């Protein structure tokens, strides 16, 4: 059963979406419906199967509580280049 849905979007975005749908020989409604289906079927990260190799490597590195990985990586990049 189809039900009407009203969306408020930027006019330029709507026009771009209409052009895209037209180029794909779809209606804008079908395009939005397919996107919603795609979003609702996405698996959550915890639902993905983790390979045995990744499981084996998981947790082998421990960092101090105050260790700032982003800062250290930035320092490494600055030294490198």
C-alpha positions in Angstrom: 0.0 0.0 0.0 1.5 3.3 -1.0 1.2 6.3 1.3 2.0 9.9 0.5 5.1 11.4 2.1 5.9 15.1 2.1 9.5 16.2 2.2 10.9 19.7 2.5 14.2 19.9 0.5 16.3 22.5 -1.1 15.0 23.3 -4.6 18.3 22.7 -6.3 18.6 19.3 -4.6 15.2 18.4 -5.8 16.0 19.3 -9.4 19.2 17.4 -9.3 17.4 14.4 -7.9 14.7 14.6 -10.6 17.4 14.8 -13.3 19.1 11.7 -11.8 15.9 9.8 -11.6 15.0 10.8 -15.2 18.4 9.6 -16.4 17.9 6.3 -14.6 14.4 5.9 -16.1 12.8 6.0 -12.6 10.4 8.2 -10.9 11.6 10.3 -8.0 9.3 8.3 -5.7 10.9 5.0 -6.8 14.3 6.5 -6.3 13.6 7.6 -2.8 11.8 4.3 -2.0 14.8 2.3 -3.2 17.1 4.5 -1.2 15.1 3.9 2.0 15.1 0.2 1.3 18.8 0.3 0.9 19.3 2.2 4.2 17.0 -0.1 6.1 18.8 -3.3 4.9 22.3 -2.1 5.8 23.9 -4.4 8.3 25.2 -2.8 11.5 28.9 -3.0 12.0 28.5 -5.6 14.8 26.6 -7.9 12.5 29.5 -8.3 10.1 31.5 -11.5 10.5 35.1 -10.9 11.6 37.7 -13.0 9.9 39.8 -15.4 12.1 43.0 -13.4 11.1 41.5 -10.1 12.4 40.2 -11.8 15.6 43.7 -13.2 16.2 45.3 -9.7 15.8 42.6 -7.9 17.9 43.9 -6.6 21.2 47.6 -7.3 20.7 48.5 -3.6 20.9 47.9 -1.7 24.1 48.3 2.0 24.5 48.7 4.2 27.6 45.5 6.0 28.7 47.0 9.4 27.8 48.3 8.4 24.4 46.9 10.6 21.6 47.1 8.6 18.4 46.0 11.5 16.1 48.6 13.8 17.6 51.4 11.2 17.3 50.4 10.4 13.7 50.4 14.1 12.9 53.9 14.5 14.4 55.0 11.5 12.4 53.7 13.0 9.1 55.3 16.3 9.8 58.7 14.7 10.4 58.3 12.5 7.3 57.5 15.4 4.9 
